[in-house]
Amino acid sequence: MYPINFENEDWPALWQELKSVFEFWIERGVTIFRVDNPHTKPFAFWEWCLAELREDTPELIVLSEAFTKPKTMYGLAKLGFNNSYTYFTWRNTKDELTGYAKELFQTDVAEYFRPNFWPNTPDILHDFLVHGGRAAHKLRFVLAATLSSAYGVYGPPYEHVFNRQHPDREEYARNEKYEIRTWNWNDPNSLQDFMGRVNEIRNANPALQQMRSIRFHETKNDNLIAYSKQDGDNRILVVVNLDPHNAQEGQLDVNNNALGLPHDQAFIANDVLTGNRYTWRGQHHYIRLSPDAPAHIFRLERDGQQHEVFERPVHD
């Protein structure tokens, strides 16, 4: 990338020309852009450019790929980047995930910062995926897709669980930035079916399409994380095994009052990821999750609620 001087004597012409690059693609129907390292360019340029573009294209979505200090990331969001990369890639323990989600979704940051959770990127392959293999890819995908309403993956390597790391850097060996690769899209061992199922669930449940209603529920095992989202009567409770190597079990304490669920009457915990349904009563429940099946995505239903029934369970 050539370091353009944005503040040269003829800067108005330069800024107009750079804006025209966006306009070229917008005229051809492209309205979603990922901007690489926007924090290395003048903030004044982005404030002007994005405002100008949205005059004629209000549906424009611009993702800030800026792994930098939080203050800088938040500043870009305030200027008009309506999606932002985050530190989710490096938040892997229960305490890390809980604290980070509360910062993003339960403080004033949520007023302007729209976090896009990526478990990997074209430039980054975290050790957790390297050493955790297939199970790590599954559990991190569920976390990304359900903690935030916006997520992304660097597709082919993730779907095919290609997790060979460069010997010197936290990125992929045989990086597609440097060579052309082909992938078998009919590979029965890929995660496409699993990922597609999670996307179906996101599409069918409004609670997963927003961020600010997230609430964490206590588990007696630090390798199990549990959180819920709610939109009216649509209540989703997600429980994930954070250990990609071992089965984990323990007690889950659901905050029934917060979810509008009875303490003294039975309700249904419908695992829309697997198709299994459980009758629960009270707030204390036993959970066991294996590395192969590392997550529950429960839709919590009171008696008499009518919901779409998923007939096709996910297959590994």
VOSELUM-787324 format. One record per residue (C-alpha): x, y, z; residue in three letters. Coordinates in steps of 0.25 Angstrom, whole numbers, plus 5000, padded with zeros to 4 digits. Layout:
% residues N
+------+------+------+-----+
!    u !    v !    w !  aa !
+------+------+------+-----+
!    X !    Y !    Z ! ALA !
...
+------+------+------+-----+
//
This chain:
% residues 316
+------+------+------+-----+
!    u !    v !    w !  aa !
+------+------+------+-----+
! 5000 ! 5000 ! 5000 ! MET !
! 5006 ! 5013 ! 4996 ! TYR !
! 5006 ! 5024 ! 5007 ! PRO !
! 4998 ! 5035 ! 5000 ! ILE !
! 5000 ! 5049 ! 5005 ! ASN !
! 4986 ! 5053 ! 5008 ! PHE !
! 4990 ! 5067 ! 5012 ! GLU !
! 4997 ! 5071 ! 4999 ! ASN !
! 4995 ! 5085 ! 4992 ! GLU !
! 4984 ! 5079 ! 4983 ! ASP !
! 4977 ! 5071 ! 4994 ! TRP !
! 4963 ! 5074 ! 4989 ! PRO !
! 4965 ! 5068 ! 4976 ! ALA !
! 4972 ! 5056 ! 4982 ! LEU !
! 4960 ! 5054 ! 4992 ! TRP !
! 4950 ! 5055 ! 4980 ! GLN !
! 4957 ! 5045 ! 4973 ! GLU !
! 4958 ! 5035 ! 4984 ! LEU !
! 4943 ! 5037 ! 4987 ! LYS !
! 4940 ! 5034 ! 4972 ! SER !
! 4946 ! 5020 ! 4974 ! VAL !
! 4934 ! 5017 ! 4984 ! PHE !
! 4925 ! 5023 ! 4974 ! GLU !
! 4930 ! 5014 ! 4962 ! PHE !
! 4926 ! 5002 ! 4970 ! TRP !
! 4913 ! 5008 ! 4976 ! ILE !
! 4908 ! 5010 ! 4961 ! GLU !
! 4910 ! 4996 ! 4959 ! ARG !
! 4902 ! 4991 ! 4971 ! GLY !
! 4913 ! 4990 ! 4981 ! VAL !
! 4908 ! 4996 ! 4994 ! THR !
! 4916 ! 4989 ! 5005 ! ILE !
! 4931 ! 4992 ! 5006 ! PHE !
! 4942 ! 4987 ! 5016 ! ARG !
! 4953 ! 4998 ! 5017 ! VAL !
! 4967 ! 4993 ! 5021 ! ASP !
! 4974 ! 5001 ! 5032 ! ASN !
! 4965 ! 5014 ! 5031 ! PRO !
! 4972 ! 5019 ! 5044 ! HIS !
! 4985 ! 5022 ! 5036 ! THR !
! 4977 ! 5032 ! 5028 ! LYS !
! 4972 ! 5046 ! 5032 ! PRO !
! 4959 ! 5045 ! 5040 ! PHE !
! 4955 ! 5058 ! 5033 ! ALA !
! 4955 ! 5051 ! 5020 ! PHE !
! 4946 ! 5039 ! 5025 ! TRP !
! 4936 ! 5049 ! 5031 ! GLU !
! 4935 ! 5056 ! 5018 ! TRP !
! 4935 ! 5044 ! 5009 ! CYS !
! 4925 ! 5036 ! 5016 ! LEU !
! 4915 ! 5047 ! 5018 ! ALA !
! 4916 ! 5051 ! 5003 ! GLU !
! 4914 ! 5036 ! 4999 ! LEU !
! 4902 ! 5034 ! 5008 ! ARG !
! 4895 ! 5046 ! 5002 ! GLU !
! 4891 ! 5038 ! 4990 ! ASP !
! 4894 ! 5024 ! 4996 ! THR !
! 4888 ! 5024 ! 5010 ! PRO !
! 4888 ! 5009 ! 5011 ! GLU !
! 4903 ! 5009 ! 5010 ! LEU !
! 4910 ! 4999 ! 5019 ! ILE !
! 4925 ! 5002 ! 5022 ! VAL !
! 4933 ! 4992 ! 5031 ! LEU !
! 4945 ! 4998 ! 5038 ! SER !
! 4957 ! 4988 ! 5038 ! GLU !
! 4965 ! 4995 ! 5049 ! ALA !
! 4972 ! 4987 ! 5059 ! PHE !
! 4977 ! 4999 ! 5067 ! THR !
! 4974 ! 5006 ! 5081 ! LYS !
! 4960 ! 5006 ! 5085 ! PRO !
! 4959 ! 5021 ! 5085 ! LYS !
! 4963 ! 5021 ! 5071 ! THR !
! 4953 ! 5010 ! 5067 ! MET !
! 4942 ! 5017 ! 5074 ! TYR !
! 4946 ! 5030 ! 5067 ! GLY !
! 4945 ! 5024 ! 5053 ! LEU !
! 4931 ! 5018 ! 5057 ! ALA !
! 4926 ! 5033 ! 5061 ! LYS !
! 4931 ! 5038 ! 5048 ! LEU !
! 4922 ! 5028 ! 5040 ! GLY !
! 4928 ! 5014 ! 5039 ! PHE !
! 4915 ! 5007 ! 5043 ! ASN !
! 4922 ! 4993 ! 5045 ! ASN !
! 4936 ! 4991 ! 5052 ! SER !
! 4946 ! 4980 ! 5054 ! TYR !
! 4948 ! 4977 ! 5069 ! THR !
! 4957 ! 4969 ! 5078 ! TYR !
! 4948 ! 4957 ! 5079 ! PHE !
! 4958 ! 4949 ! 5072 ! THR !
! 4967 ! 4950 ! 5084 ! TRP !
! 4956 ! 4948 ! 5095 ! ARG !
! 4955 ! 4934 ! 5098 ! ASN !
! 4952 ! 4931 ! 5113 ! THR !
! 4939 ! 4933 ! 5120 ! LYS !
! 4944 ! 4945 ! 5127 ! ASP !
! 4950 ! 4951 ! 5114 ! GLU !
! 4937 ! 4949 ! 5106 ! LEU !
! 4928 ! 4954 ! 5117 ! THR !
! 4935 ! 4967 ! 5120 ! GLY !
! 4937 ! 4970 ! 5106 ! TYR !
! 4923 ! 4968 ! 5102 ! ALA !
! 4918 ! 4976 ! 5114 ! LYS !
! 4927 ! 4988 ! 5110 ! GLU !
! 4922 ! 4987 ! 5095 ! LEU !
! 4907 ! 4985 ! 5098 ! PHE !
! 4904 ! 4990 ! 5112 ! GLN !
! 4911 ! 5004 ! 5112 ! THR !
! 4910 ! 5017 ! 5104 ! ASP !
! 4919 ! 5010 ! 5094 ! VAL !
! 4907 ! 5003 ! 5088 ! ALA !
! 4901 ! 5016 ! 5084 ! GLU !
! 4911 ! 5018 ! 5073 ! TYR !
! 4920 ! 5006 ! 5071 ! PHE !
! 4914 ! 4994 ! 5063 ! ARG !
! 4924 ! 4982 ! 5066 ! PRO !
! 4926 ! 4972 ! 5055 ! ASN !
! 4932 ! 4959 ! 5062 ! PHE !
! 4942 ! 4951 ! 5053 ! TRP !
! 4948 ! 4938 ! 5059 ! PRO !
! 4958 ! 4939 ! 5048 ! ASN !
! 4962 ! 4949 ! 5037 ! THR !
! 4971 ! 4948 ! 5024 ! PRO !
! 4982 ! 4953 ! 5032 ! ASP !
! 4980 ! 4946 ! 5046 ! ILE !
! 4979 ! 4932 ! 5050 ! LEU !
! 4979 ! 4931 ! 5065 ! HIS !
! 4986 ! 4920 ! 5073 ! ASP !
! 4972 ! 4916 ! 5079 ! PHE !
! 4968 ! 4911 ! 5065 ! LEU !
! 4981 ! 4905 ! 5062 ! VAL !
! 4982 ! 4896 ! 5074 ! HIS !
! 4967 ! 4894 ! 5076 ! GLY !
! 4964 ! 4889 ! 5062 ! GLY !
! 4950 ! 4886 ! 5057 ! ARG !
! 4943 ! 4888 ! 5071 ! ALA !
! 4950 ! 4901 ! 5073 ! ALA !
! 4945 ! 4906 ! 5059 ! HIS !
! 4930 ! 4902 ! 5063 ! LYS !
! 4930 ! 4908 ! 5077 ! LEU !
! 4936 ! 4921 ! 5072 ! ARG !
! 4926 ! 4922 ! 5061 ! PHE !
! 4914 ! 4920 ! 5070 ! VAL !
! 4920 ! 4931 ! 5079 ! LEU !
! 4923 ! 4941 ! 5068 ! ALA !
! 4909 ! 4939 ! 5062 ! ALA !
! 4901 ! 4940 ! 5074 ! THR !
! 4908 ! 4950 ! 5083 ! LEU !
! 4908 ! 4960 ! 5072 ! SER !
! 4897 ! 4963 ! 5062 ! SER !
! 4908 ! 4965 ! 5052 ! ALA !
! 4919 ! 4955 ! 5049 ! TYR !
! 4929 ! 4951 ! 5038 ! GLY !
! 4939 ! 4939 ! 5035 ! VAL !
! 4950 ! 4938 ! 5025 ! TYR !
! 4942 ! 4927 ! 5018 ! GLY !
! 4949 ! 4916 ! 5011 ! PRO !
! 4960 ! 4913 ! 5022 ! PRO !
! 4950 ! 4914 ! 5033 ! TYR !
! 4939 ! 4905 ! 5026 ! GLU !
! 4949 ! 4895 ! 5023 ! HIS !
! 4956 ! 4896 ! 5036 ! VAL !
! 4970 ! 4899 ! 5030 ! PHE !
! 4977 ! 4904 ! 5042 ! ASN !
! 4992 ! 4902 ! 5038 ! ARG !
! 4999 ! 4915 ! 5044 ! GLN !
! 5011 ! 4922 ! 5038 ! HIS !
! 5023 ! 4918 ! 5046 ! PRO !
! 5027 ! 4933 ! 5049 ! ASP !
! 5014 ! 4940 ! 5049 ! ARG !
! 5000 ! 4939 ! 5055 ! GLU !
! 4994 ! 4937 ! 5041 ! GLU !
! 4991 ! 4926 ! 5031 ! TYR !
! 5002 ! 4918 ! 5024 ! ALA !
! 4999 ! 4917 ! 5009 ! ARG !
! 4992 ! 4931 ! 5011 ! ASN !
! 4982 ! 4933 ! 4999 ! GLU !
! 4988 ! 4947 ! 4999 ! LYS !
! 5000 ! 4941 ! 4992 ! TYR !
! 4995 ! 4930 ! 4984 ! GLU !
! 4982 ! 4925 ! 4977 ! ILE !
! 4976 ! 4913 ! 4983 ! ARG !
! 4964 ! 4904 ! 4980 ! THR !
! 4954 ! 4898 ! 4990 ! TRP !
! 4945 ! 4886 ! 4989 ! ASN !
! 4931 ! 4892 ! 4992 ! TRP !
! 4925 ! 4878 ! 4993 ! ASN !
! 4935 ! 4873 ! 5004 ! ASP !
! 4926 ! 4866 ! 5013 ! PRO !
! 4935 ! 4869 ! 5025 ! ASN !
! 4934 ! 4884 ! 5023 ! SER !
! 4926 ! 4893 ! 5033 ! LEU !
! 4917 ! 4898 ! 5023 ! GLN !
! 4904 ! 4891 ! 5028 ! ASP !
! 4907 ! 4895 ! 5042 ! PHE !
! 4910 ! 4909 ! 5039 ! MET !
! 4897 ! 4910 ! 5030 ! GLY !
! 4889 ! 4904 ! 5041 ! ARG !
! 4893 ! 4915 ! 5050 ! VAL !
! 4890 ! 4926 ! 5040 ! ASN !
! 4876 ! 4920 ! 5038 ! GLU !
! 4874 ! 4921 ! 5053 ! ILE !
! 4879 ! 4936 ! 5053 ! ARG !
! 4870 ! 4939 ! 5042 ! ASN !
! 4858 ! 4933 ! 5049 ! ALA !
! 4860 ! 4939 ! 5062 ! ASN !
! 4859 ! 4954 ! 5064 ! PRO !
! 4866 ! 4953 ! 5077 ! ALA !
! 4879 ! 4950 ! 5070 ! LEU !
! 4878 ! 4961 ! 5061 ! GLN !
! 4881 ! 4972 ! 5071 ! GLN !
! 4892 ! 4974 ! 5082 ! MET !
! 4887 ! 4982 ! 5094 ! ARG !
! 4878 ! 4972 ! 5101 ! SER !
! 4889 ! 4962 ! 5104 ! ILE !
! 4889 ! 4957 ! 5118 ! ARG !
! 4899 ! 4947 ! 5124 ! PHE !
! 4895 ! 4935 ! 5133 ! HIS !
! 4903 ! 4929 ! 5143 ! GLU !
! 4909 ! 4915 ! 5141 ! THR !
! 4917 ! 4907 ! 5152 ! LYS !
! 4928 ! 4903 ! 5142 ! ASN !
! 4937 ! 4914 ! 5136 ! ASP !
! 4938 ! 4906 ! 5123 ! ASN !
! 4923 ! 4908 ! 5120 ! LEU !
! 4918 ! 4922 ! 5116 ! ILE !
! 4903 ! 4925 ! 5116 ! ALA !
! 4896 ! 4937 ! 5111 ! TYR !
! 4882 ! 4941 ! 5106 ! SER !
! 4876 ! 4951 ! 5096 ! LYS !
! 4861 ! 4955 ! 5096 ! GLN !
! 4852 ! 4962 ! 5086 ! ASP !
! 4838 ! 4962 ! 5091 ! GLY !
! 4834 ! 4947 ! 5093 ! ASP !
! 4846 ! 4943 ! 5085 ! ASN !
! 4856 ! 4938 ! 5096 ! ARG !
! 4869 ! 4932 ! 5092 ! ILE !
! 4878 ! 4925 ! 5102 ! LEU !
! 4892 ! 4921 ! 5097 ! VAL !
! 4901 ! 4912 ! 5105 ! VAL !
! 4915 ! 4909 ! 5099 ! VAL !
! 4926 ! 4900 ! 5103 ! ASN !
! 4939 ! 4908 ! 5103 ! LEU !
! 4948 ! 4896 ! 5104 ! ASP !
! 4951 ! 4890 ! 5090 ! PRO !
! 4958 ! 4877 ! 5096 ! HIS !
! 4948 ! 4872 ! 5107 ! ASN !
! 4934 ! 4871 ! 5110 ! ALA !
! 4929 ! 4880 ! 5121 ! GLN !
! 4917 ! 4880 ! 5130 ! GLU !
! 4911 ! 4888 ! 5141 ! GLY !
! 4900 ! 4895 ! 5147 ! GLN !
! 4893 ! 4907 ! 5139 ! LEU !
! 4885 ! 4917 ! 5147 ! ASP !
! 4875 ! 4924 ! 5138 ! VAL !
! 4870 ! 4938 ! 5142 ! ASN !
! 4855 ! 4935 ! 5140 ! ASN !
! 4850 ! 4948 ! 5144 ! ASN !
! 4859 ! 4956 ! 5134 ! ALA !
! 4853 ! 4947 ! 5123 ! LEU !
! 4839 ! 4947 ! 5127 ! GLY !
! 4839 ! 4932 ! 5130 ! LEU !
! 4831 ! 4926 ! 5142 ! PRO !
! 4838 ! 4920 ! 5154 ! HIS !
! 4827 ! 4910 ! 5158 ! ASP !
! 4822 ! 4905 ! 5144 ! GLN !
! 4829 ! 4897 ! 5133 ! ALA !
! 4834 ! 4904 ! 5120 ! PHE !
! 4841 ! 4898 ! 5108 ! ILE !
! 4856 ! 4899 ! 5105 ! ALA !
! 4856 ! 4896 ! 5090 ! ASN !
! 4870 ! 4894 ! 5084 ! ASP !
! 4868 ! 4900 ! 5070 ! VAL !
! 4882 ! 4896 ! 5067 ! LEU !
! 4880 ! 4881 ! 5069 ! THR !
! 4865 ! 4879 ! 5069 ! GLY !
! 4864 ! 4874 ! 5083 ! ASN !
! 4854 ! 4879 ! 5093 ! ARG !
! 4854 ! 4879 ! 5108 ! TYR !
! 4844 ! 4883 ! 5119 ! THR !
! 4850 ! 4892 ! 5129 ! TRP !
! 4845 ! 4896 ! 5142 ! ARG !
! 4851 ! 4907 ! 5151 ! GLY !
! 4865 ! 4913 ! 5149 ! GLN !
! 4875 ! 4902 ! 5152 ! HIS !
! 4878 ! 4893 ! 5140 ! HIS !
! 4889 ! 4883 ! 5137 ! TYR !
! 4897 ! 4885 ! 5124 ! ILE !
! 4907 ! 4876 ! 5118 ! ARG !
! 4914 ! 4879 ! 5104 ! LEU !
! 4924 ! 4871 ! 5097 ! SER !
! 4935 ! 4877 ! 5087 ! PRO !
! 4927 ! 4871 ! 5075 ! ASP !
! 4914 ! 4878 ! 5079 ! ALA !
! 4920 ! 4890 ! 5087 ! PRO !
! 4907 ! 4898 ! 5088 ! ALA !
! 4892 ! 4899 ! 5091 ! HIS !
! 4884 ! 4910 ! 5085 ! ILE !
! 4871 ! 4909 ! 5093 ! PHE !
! 4858 ! 4916 ! 5089 ! ARG !
! 4851 ! 4918 ! 5102 ! LEU !
! 4836 ! 4916 ! 5100 ! GLU !
! 4825 ! 4918 ! 5110 ! ARG !
! 4812 ! 4909 ! 5109 ! ASP !
! 4804 ! 4913 ! 5097 ! GLY !
! 4815 ! 4920 ! 5089 ! GLN !
! 4815 ! 4917 ! 5074 ! GLN !
! 4828 ! 4916 ! 5067 ! HIS !
! 4833 ! 4911 ! 5054 ! GLU !
! 4839 ! 4897 ! 5056 ! VAL !
! 4852 ! 4893 ! 5050 ! PHE !
! 4851 ! 4879 ! 5044 ! GLU !
! 4865 ! 4878 ! 5039 ! ARG !
! 4875 ! 4876 ! 5051 ! PRO !
! 4889 ! 4881 ! 5048 ! VAL !
! 4899 ! 4870 ! 5044 ! HIS !
! 4914 ! 4871 ! 5047 ! ASP !
+------+------+------+-----+
//
